[in-house]
Amino acid sequence: MLQEGKKEVQKLTKRKFGYKYLLAFTQNSKSIGVLLIACTILSLVLTNCTQSNIFKEFWTKELTHNIYFPESIEGWVNDGFMAVFFFYAGLEIKKEILEGELNSLKKAALPIFSAFGGVIFPAVIYFYFNKNSVFGGGWGIPTATDIAFSLGIASLFSAKLFPASLRVFLTALAIVDDLIAVLIVAIFYGGNISLFWFVISLLVLLFSFLILKKKNNNILILIVGVVLWFAVFQSGIHATLAGVLLAFCIPVRKIALLMGKLHVAVNFVIVPFFAIANTCIVIPAHFLSYFSHKLFLGISLGLLVGKPLGILLVARILVYLKWVKLPSGTDWNKMIGAGILAGIGFTMSIFIATIAFKETETQDIAKLGVLIGSSLSILIGYFWVKFFHRNVSPKK
């Protein structure tokens, strides 16, 4: 009997220790970035191993021909689960707009206008390489910032290296960037917008705003969120926009509580699934020959050079004209780091590549350009922040 009692105590101790370890892992901001990188590497390895088709087809195989819902697991991840991520990001943005780093037009102007610079310059670089070629229509590929990946890498840094105000700037910039990317897809890449469902989406949004102002329990938020998501999905607009719109209907007193409940699910379930599903990129044996291809150069340099150049040039002009100020606790070296991280394209860039080009080989070249440009943005951005933090003192 005594022996059995000791065993039970040991089991409880192990469980308690395991729970503490898991809790510590989920509360450590660096865990998000590490997990995201690990999932990306795992996806690339599994995609390019002997049985690569099995892994890739798992995500892309059609589950249903029902036009009212996503047709594959990858579709559910990108259109469904990521709407929850955008809801979470939207809550953070609203909180900062009401009482934080974006609580005035002067503060909000910096990420908004910088995002436009970060869209225009990559397109210009792309046109420089592809203006007189059959690849001219792919200019939208390097214009998108991947919000999940960019924030995931930013989470690797401590608050001293990457202040909360700079993270808010990057979040706001990435969301505006994604909204622009959605418009680019709808206007320039044949996105068919349903006027009927667009009007329904607006009506549901208005209803959500009015009802959640008075009653905002979690069940009601879930119901109106699903209805809004369905309406936006049917309208032909990227369904993740529903998450941002719903977030702005949530009363400020409810934001902190919802963010606390969604933290683990978003950062340690949704985002890793997103990384695995969207980096199933086949790297051919002759991939080195792509490095001199004008399509590859336009996309990779658009992300790696065009993104930070456009963001920082616009930011410099706005600050020089004294229209805006830098986020608190940051200097230009940290802003450069954030600009480089904004060059992480991945999901939306890969998505645009698949609708901009029909030929499989052309798509592969474009996807590889996204992969290389984004990977270099991760590496250079990471070491830039680390190096300049050690060697340059922030301006007082």
N, C-alpha and C positions, 0 to 999 in steps of 0.2 A: 504493500500500500504506500509506504514512504517513498519507494523507488518510483512508483507511478506518479506520485505528487511532484517529485523532482523533475520528471520528464515533462509534465504539463507546464511547470514554471519555465523550463528551458524553451519550450515551444512558444510560450507567450512572450518571453524575452526576445527571441529571434524575430517574431512578428513585429514587436514594438520597434526593434532596431531597424527592420526592413521598412517599416512605415516612416520612421524618422529619415532614413536615407532617401526614400522616394520623395518625401516632402521637401527635403533640402534640395534635391535635384530639380524639382519643379519650381522652386522659389529662386533658384540661381539663374539670373538673366543670361549667363553665358551658355547654359544648357540648350537653349533654343537654337542658337547658331551652330553649336557642335552637332546637335541632332539633325539639323537641316543639311549640313555638309555631308554627314554620314549617310543620310537617306539618298542624297544625290549621287554619291559615289556608288552606293549599293545598286541603284537603278541603272546607272551606266554599265556597271559590271554585268548585271543580270541580262541587260538588253544585248550586250555584245558577246555573251558567251555562246557556247554551241547551241543551246536551246533558246536562243534569244527570241525567236518568233512566238514561243509559248508565252513568255513573260509580256511581250508587247501586246499580243493579241488579247491577253487577259484584260487589259485596260481599255482597248479600242473595240473589242468585239461588240456587235450590236445586241442589246438585251431585248429590245422591243422596237417596233416600227411606229409606236404611238408618238404622234407629233406634239402631244401636250406635255411631254416630259423628256429629259435628256435620254439619249438612246444607248449610252455606254456608261461603264463605271467611271471612265475618265470624264465624261460629260457631267455625271453627278458630282464628282469632286470639284470640277471647275465652275459649274453653274449653280450647284446646290450648296455643298459644304463651304465653298469660298465666299458665299453670300454671308455666312455666319462670321467669317473672318473680317469681311468688310463692315459688318455690323459692329464688331468689336473695335475696329480701327475708327469707325465713324463716331462711336461713343467717346473715344479718346480725343478726337478732333473737336467734338461739341463741347466737351469739358474744358478744353484749352481755349475755345472761342469765348465761352461764357466767363471763365475765371482764371485763365492762364496766359500762355505765351501768344495766343492769337486773339486776345480780347479787345482788339481795336483794329480798324481798317488799315492803319499804318503797319501793324505787326503782320496781319494776314496777307498784305500785299506782297511781301517778300517771297513766300513759297508759291503763291499763285502765279505771279509774273515770271518767277524763275522757272516754273514748270513749262511755261510757254517757250522760254529760251531753250530748255532742255528737249523740246520737241522739234523746234525749227532747225537748230544746228545739226543734229544727226541726219535730218532729211537733206540738208544742203550738202553735207559730206557724201551721202549716198548718191546724190545726183551728180556730184563731181566725177565719180567713178562710173556711173551707169547712165548718164544722160543720153548718149547716142546708141544705147544697146537695147536688146529685147527685155532687159531686166528693169527698165525704168519704172515699171509699176510697183516695184517692191519697196518704194521709198518709206512706206509706213512702218516697215519691220523694225528699224532701230530707234523708233521714236518712243517706245514704251519702257517704263520702269516697272520692274516686278516688285510690288510692295512687300510681299511675303519674304522674298529672298533678301531684299535690301535691309529690311528691318531685322531679319534673322541674323545677318552678319553684324549689323550695328549692335545687336544684343551681346556680342562677344566682348565688347569694350565696357570698362567700368564707367561709372558716372563722371569720373574725373577726366577720362579720355574722351568720352562722348556724352556730353551733358544732356539731361532730359529735354532741355529746350531745343537742342539740335536734333534729337530724335523726333520731337513734335514737328519741327521744320521738315524733316525728311518724310515723315508720315503724311503731312499735308501736301507736300510736293508730289509724292507718289500717288495719292488719291486723285489730285487734280490731273496728273499725268494720265492715269487710267481712264478718267472721264473723257479726256481729249482723245485717247486711243479708241474708246468706244465710239465716239463721234466719227473718227477717221474710218473705222470699219463700216459704220452705217452709211456714210456719205460716199466714200471712194471705193469700197470693196463689195458693193452690191448687197449690202444689208437691207432687207425688205422690212420696213417699219409698218406695222399694222396700226392704222389710225384708230380703229375701234378699240383695240387693246391698250393703246397708248392713252386714250381718254379714260378707259376703265382704271388704268394704273394711277392716273391723277386723282380720280374719284376715291379710290381705295386709300391713297396717300392722305387725302384731305380727311377722310373718315378716321384713319389711324391717328392723325394729329389731334383731332377733336376728342376722340374717345379715350386716348391714352393720357390726355391732359387731366381727365377726371378719374378714370380707373386705369391702373397700370400694374395689375398683378401679372405674374409670369405666364400664366396660362393664356391670358388675353393677348399679351405681347406675342406669344408663339402663334396664336391663331391669325392675328392680323398680319404678322410677318410672313406666314405661309401664303396667305391670300395675295399679299402684295408681291411676293416673289413670283407666284404663278402668273399674275397679270403682267408683270414686267417681262418675264420669260416669253410669254405669248406675243408681246408687242414687237419682238425682234431686237430689242435693246439688250445688251449684256445683262444677264440676270443678277450679277453681283451688285449692280447699282441699287437693287432693292434693299440690300443690307445697309448701305450708307443712308439712304432715304429714311428707312425705319429708325435708324439711330438718332436722327435729328427730330424725331417725334417723341423721344423718350424724355420725360422731365428730368431736370438736372439732379434732383434729389435721389433718383433711382440709378444714376449712371455708375457710381462707385460700386454699388451692390451687384449690379449685373456684370461689370467687368471682373469683379472678384470671382463670381460663379463661372464665368466663361474662360478664365485665364488658362486653366489646365487643358480643357477641351480644345481650345483654339490653337494654343502653342505646341501642345504635345500629342495631338491626335490629327486635327485638320491640316495644319501646315506640313507635318511630315508626310501625310498621305498625298498632299498636293505635290510635294517635291518628288516623291517616287513616281507618281502618275505622269508628271510632265517632263521628266528628263529621260524618257525611253528613246534616246537618240542613237540611231545606228551609225557607228563610225566605220566607214569602209576602209579596206586595206590601203587604198591609194589616196587617203585623205590629205596627205602632204601636198598633193598636186592642187588642192583647192586653195591653198594659202596665197597663190598668186592670181586667183580668179577675181575679176572685178566685182562680182556679186558678193563674194566672201569679204573682200576688203571694204566695200561700202557699208556692210552691216557691222562687221567687227569694229572698224574704226569709228563708225557712227556712234556705237555704244560707248567704246572706250575713250574716245577723244571728244566727239560731238556733244555727248551728254554733259560732262563736267564743264566743257568750254561754254556751252550755251547758258547753263545754270549760273555759273560764276560771273560771266560777263554781264548778264542782266542784273545780278545781285550787286556787282560792283557799281554799275551805273546808278541803280536806285539808292545805294548808300552814299555815293558821291554827291548826288543831287539832294541828299538829306531827306528823301521821301520816306525812307525806312531805316531801321537800325538792325544790326546783327542780333541774333538770338542771345539772350543773356548767358554769360559764361563761355562764350565762344570767341574765336578769332578767325582770321582768314585761313589759317592752316587747317583748322578743324572743318571749316566750310568746304575747302578743297577735298578733304576726305569724304565728306557727305556727298559732294558732287560726283566723285568717282564711284561711290557705292550706288548712286542713282543710275549708273551705266549697266547695272545688272538687269538684263532684259527678260530672259527665259519665257515665261508662260504666254503673255500677250504677244510678244515678238514671234514666238514659234507659231502661235495661232494665226497671226497675220500672214506668216510665210506659207501656211497651208492653203490659205484662200487667195493669196496673191499669185501663186504659181500652181499649175496643174501637173507638170512633169515631176516624177518622183526624184530624179537626180537633181533637178534644180531646187526642189524642196530640201533635199539632203544638204546641199551646199549652203543654203540659207540657214538651216538649222545649226549646222556646224559653225557658221559665222556667229550666230547668236550664242552658242555654247562657249566658243573661244573668247569672244568679246566680253561676255558676262563673267567668265572664269578669271580673265585678266583684271577685270574691274574689282572682283572680290580680292584677289591677291594684292594688287597695287593699292587699293583702298585700305586694306587691313594694315599693310606695312607703312603706308603713308601716315596714318593716324598714330601708330606705335612710334615711328621714328621721330616725327616732328613734335610729339608730346615730350619726348625725352630731351630734345635739343633746342626747342624754342619755348620761351616763357610766354604765357598768354598776356595780351595787353591789358593793362589795368584801366 
